[in-house]
Each structure stands twice: as C-alpha cells, then as structure tokens.
Amino acid sequence: MSKNSLFLFTFCISVILLRPMSIHAATRGEIQRFTLLHDRLTVDRSLRERPHTSFFNIDLGISSGVFTLVNDLSNSSDSTSSSSAQKQIEVFNLLSKNLNTERYIDANLEIGIPLPDIKVKSHRFYNSLFYEFNAGILLTIASGSSATTPLAQTYVRKQTKTGFSTIYKPKEDITYQASLYQLTRADTAAKLNTATLAGNGEFFNLDDLNRDHSFYALDFSYQKRSQKGEILLSVEELQLLSTTDVKSLYGSSPLLRAEYTWFLDGGRLLYKPFVGSHYRKWYPLHRGIYGGLHMKLKDEKIPFSATIKASNQFITLMPQFKADWFHFSYTFKNPYRNPQDDIWVASLHNIQITIPFP
C-alpha cells in the first residue's frame, strides 16, 4: 500500500471511530433510524455476495433480546385472571425495565433464475430474473411526555422487488451491473402507550401494511479493478416511474454508495482493506462512512474468509464459508458506543445462507 493510500485508509477509519454523535433523541425518528440500520445491513450483504447471482438467498438479522421482549408483552397482556388495571401495571413495568432501548429485525429472502448468457462479438452479458422479499421492524421504547409515561415507538416495513438483472464485462477489469425491477413497498409507524399494549398484547400489527406504494426502479453499479485495488460506485432503488398514487412513509429516496478496496499480499494471506460511504436522505452523510478489512487464505481449497467492518457506531465481524454450491455466513454487529442518540442499542446477530449460480 502506498503512503497516500495508507494515509487515506487511516484517516477514514479515524473519522469512523472518533466522529461524535450529533443527533439526539429529541430529534430521533423511527424511519430515520430504521433506514440507517437497514442500509448498513445492505452494505454488509453486498460485501459477502454480489446481488442477484444466486438461486436462493436468505438473510436474517435480529437484535439480542427481541423475542424475549415480545414474549414478555404477550404474557403480560394474555392473563385472563388479571384485571385491566393489573395488566397495565405489568406492561408499564415491562416498558420501564426496557426504557430507552431499541430492537431491530431485518429479514431478506431472494429467489433467482439464471438466463442464457448473451454474447455480442467480444461483449458478454450474464442475465437473471429475481424476486426479493424484505421485511423490517424497529421497536424503540422511550419516554413519552414524561418519564412516567413510557411509549413503544414502532416502524414496520415490507417490500418486494421483481425484475431482471444483468452483469456486463466489456473488459476483464471493468464490471457493470444493472437491475430493473418493480418495487412494491408498504409501511406503518405507531406510538403505543401502556393501555393500548395491555389491550392488544402486541407491539406491531402486520395487517396495517395494506397500502402499497409501487414503482419501477433501477440499481446500477460500476467496478474497476487494477493490480493495486478496486473502486465501486453504485446507486440503488432509483425511482424511474411510479405506478400508484399511494406513497409510503419511507418514500423513494435512492441509496448512493462509493467504496475503494486495496489488494495486499501477506504471504499465505490475502488482505483487502477497504473504505466507503453510503447515503440516503434519511440520515447525515457521516453516519454512512465505514471501513474494514477482508482476509482470506491464498489456498483456494480452504473456503473460509473473514471480514471486519467499522462504522461510527458498530464493529461488525463476518466469518464466511464459501463452497462452489453453498455459502454460509454469520455476522455479529456489536455497538462499541452506547447509548446512541440517548438510546441503548443491542448487538445484532445475522445469518445468511446462499445457493449461488454455477
């Protein structure tokens, strides 16, 4: 790595780790926070797998303690022997116990069908059809108008993408990927007090996701590789044409991303330090800065690799197993600063299983 490259990498990591938190709970919004968490997971997924290149891909991320919290609420409100007042007291105690905490769930499922390659002279296109389903939930328990009135703030979103993707390599060192698809999105947000939670016994109701915002969208990425490294520029979910009058709370802001990776030879190991940034209108630019390191043995017979990634809020560890026909990874995303925006954030566990195209 050259001195200039080393300086750039060190500077970016310093910004990531030392940047102060600048948005406080008073201005915190569930959609804003959900978007940031979801986009970070989107970047994590792309670091492990190229999009739309598998028969089957399932990726599930869950915060620690989320199932315990949901189960405790159900138990507090389901008791037939308790009065309404007693149920409210139990729910109040549950919210107070978890005050100023957040929980997050993100589930992604994709099914793909490879199409015949298209070759025009020296140009080759690798094509596929895909269907992708994503569902996400953010639950924050925070103080309402006073410390004695805790509220459960929820944001729930589901979306599907159905479309066509192509990978085009005009040269060995340049790769373009474009995906055209219909995106259908529905979401809902709510603030629930103890009386409401005691009555219905649930933090979120998926039946409320009944108004679909649908539009045609484009993903486009450009990668250029050299002996020293690789640059990636991409835009995702760029709206082309709306097909409904319904608008989701989330809207249709595209995700922008830029990343650079260095190639280093470490004897028996290959090292790939990287820095990058992603941005969408729902969060400040500095929140999207990240950096890290890919590590892999040169021996191709050993299908294990590992990635370490840092943002200004989380350290992410991603060990991965990659055989020709099966990929598996486990990701542990741990907050190294807490609270974040005055909210205590739990660690996030993620499992991904992929059956890639041959």
N, C-alpha and C positions, 0 to 999 in steps of 0.2 A: 504494500500500500504506500503510495507516495505521501510526502509530508502534507501536501494540500488536502488530499483525501482523508488522511488521519485527522487533521485539524477539523475538517467538516464533520466527520463522524463524532469526534469528541464534543464538539460544540453542540450538535443536535442532541446527543444524549444528556448533556448538561442542562439544556433547555427543558427537556422532558422531565428530568428528575427534580430540578430546582424551581421550575415555574410556580409561583404562588397561586393558590386558589383565589379566584376573583369574583365568583358568583355566589351569593349567599342564599340561604333557604328562603328568605323573604321573596326572592325573585325566581325561585326554582319552579319549573313546570314539569309535569309528568311526561308530556310529549317530548320536550327538550331532552330530558334525561334518558328516556327510552331510546330516542334517536341516536344519541351518543353511544349508549351501550350496544345497540344493535349494529351500528356501523363499525364499532371495534370488533365485534364478532365476525362481521362480513370480511374485514381485512384478515382476521385470523384464518378464516376458511380459505381465502384465496392464497395465503401463504402455504397452506397444506395441499390444496388441489386447484387445478385450473378449472374454472366454471364450465359446466355443460360438456364434460368429457367422460361421463360415466353412465352405465346402465341404471345404477341405483346409488343414492347417497342419502344417508340420514345423519343429521347433526343435531344434538340435543344439549342445550346449556341450561343449568339450573343452579340458582343460588343455594348456599347452605341454609338449612332450616326452613325452607319454604313449605315443604309438605307437613312438617310439624305444626307450623303456624296455621295452615288451612285446616288441619285435623283438629287442632285445639278450638278453633272457632266453631266448627261443626259440633263438637262435643258440648261446648258451652251453650249453644242455642237449641240443641235437639232434646234436651232433657224434658220429658213430659211431666216429671214430678216437681219441677221448679216453676215458680210464678214468673210473670213477665218482668217484674222488678228484679227478681233474683237473677234471671238470665242477663239483664242489662248490667248488673253489677259484675257478673262473671266476664262478660265481654269487655267491660270497662277495665277490669283488672288485666285482661289479656292484652289490650291495646297499650295500657300503661307500662306493662312489662316490656313491650317491644317498641316503646316510643322512640321516635327519631331513628328508625331503621328502614331499610329498603330490601325488597326481594325481587328477583327477576327471573323470568323463564323465556327461553327462545328455542323454538323447535323448527327445524327446516328439513323438508323431505323433497328430493328431486328424483324423477324418473326420466331417463333419456333413451333415445333410439338413434343409433348411428345411421347415416345415409351414405350412399356411394360417394367416393371422392370424385371431384370434378377436376380434370386436367386440361388446361388450355395452353398449348406449347410448353413453356417451362414453368407455368403458373399452376399451382395445385391448391384446391380448396377442400378442407376437411369439414364436413357438414353433419349436423344432427338436429333432431327435434327434441324438445324438452318440456316437461311440466314440473313446476316447482310450487310447493305449498309452504308458507311460513306463518307461524303464529307466535305472538309475543305478549307477555304480561309484565307490567311493572306495578308493584304494590309498595307504597310508602306510607308508613304510619307516623303521623306528625301531629303537633298541637294545632287545634283549631283556633277559635277566637281567644282562647286562654289555655293555660297548661292543664286545666281541669276538664277540657273538652277535646280529647284525642279524636282524630279522624283517620280513616283509612282512605288514602287517595289512590285511585287505580286508573291505569290506562291499558286497554286491551286492543290488540290489532291482529287481523288476519289478512293475508293477501295471497293471490295465486299469480303465477306467470306461465303463460303457454305460448310457445313460439319456436323460432328457428335460430340456430347459431352456426356460424362458420368461422374457421380459422384459416387465414391466408398467409403463406410464407413466400413472398416474392424473391427473397434471398435467404440464405442459411442463417444469417444473423439478425433478421428482421421478422417479427410476427405481428400480424394484425388479428384481432378477434372482434366480430360484430354479432350482436344478438338482437333480433327484432321480435317483439312479443306483445301480447295483450296482458296488461296488468290490471287485476281487479282487487280493490282494497276496501275494507270496512273496519271501522274502529269506534271506540266509545271511551269516555272518561267520566269518572264519578268521584264524589266525596261523600263517604258514608260515615254516619255517626253511630254511636253505640245502640241506639234504639233500632235503627234500620238493620244493623248487623245481627242484633239479637232476634229480630223478626224473621229475616230470610236465611240466616246461617251461612252466607257465602260472601266472599269479597268481590266476586265478579260473576256476571251472568252472560254467557256466550250467546244467549238468544237476542241480546241487544245489538248484535252485529248483523243487522238486517238491511242496511242501506249501502249498496255497493258503488264505489267510485271506480269507474273503468276507463282506461285509456291505452293507446298504443305507445310503447316506449322503446328506447334504443339503449343498449350498452355498447361501448366501443373502447378498445384498448390498443395501445401501441407499445411494443417492446423492442428494444435494440440492444444487441449483445456485442461485446468486444472481448478481447483477451483479459482486460482488466475488470470488467464488470458489466452491469446491465441496467438500463433505465426503463421504467414503466410509467406510462401516463394513461389514465382511464377516466371515463365518465359512465355512470350507471343510472338507470331509471330516468333517462332524459325523455320527458313527455313530448310526443310528436303530434298526437291527435286525441282529443277527448271524445268519448263515445257516450257519456251520460251527463246529465245536468247535476247529478249528486256530487258533492265534494266531501271528501273525508276530512276529519280534523287534522290529520297528518299532512294533507296536501300532496303536492307532486314535485317537490324540490329534488334535483338530481344530486347524486353523490360524486364528488370530484376527488381524484387521488393522484399523487405523484410519489414515486419511490425510486431509490437507487441502491443497487447491491454491488458490493465489491467481491471479487474472486481471489481468494488467498490459498496458497499451498502450505499446509502444515505438516509435511511428511506423510504419515499414514492417514491424516485427517484433511478434509476439505473444509475451509472456513468461509462463510459468506456473511460478513457484516452488512447491515442494511439500515437505511434511514428513510423516512417517508412522512407523508401527511395526508389526511383525508379531511374533507369539509362538506358540510351541508348547512343550510341556512339556520338550523335549529340550535347550533352551538358555536362558540367562538373558535376562531381558526387555531389558536394554540392548543385547544383540547384534542385536536386531531393529530398532533405530532407524535411520532413513535420511532423507535429504533430497536435493533436487536442483532441476533447472530444465529445463522443456520450452521449446524455441524453435522458432518457425515463421514464415515469411513470410506476410503477410496475403494476398498474391496467391494465390488458390486454383489458378491454372494451374500453379504451381510445387509439385510434390508431395513436396518434401523437408522433413524436420524433423530435429531433433536433441534428445537428452535427455542430461543429465549427472546422475549419481546417486552419492551417497556414503553408505557405511556406516562403521562404526568400524574396518573392515579393508580396504575396497576403494574405488577410484574406478572408476565404470562410465561408458563412453561409448557412446551408442546412436544413431548416424545411421540414418535410415529413409526409404525411398521408398514412397509410397502412391498408387497409381493406383486407379481405380474397380474394376478387376478383378484387380489384382495388388499385393501388398505384399511388400517385401523389407527386411530389416534386418540389419546386422552389429553385434555388440556386443563390446566389448573391456573385460574386467573385470581391472583391474590392482591388485595389492596395494600399498598405499603404506606399509605397515609389515610388516616381515619380520625375524625369524621370527614366526609366530603360534602361540601355545602351544608354543613351542620347536620348531616345525616350519616349514621353509621352504616357502612356498606359491608355486606357479607362476601366471602370468597365465592367464586363461580367455578363449577365443575362442568366439563364439556366432553362428550363422547361423539366421535364421528366414525361411521362405517361406510366404505365406498367399494363398489364393484366397478372398476374402470373399463372403458372401451379397450379392446386389444390394440 
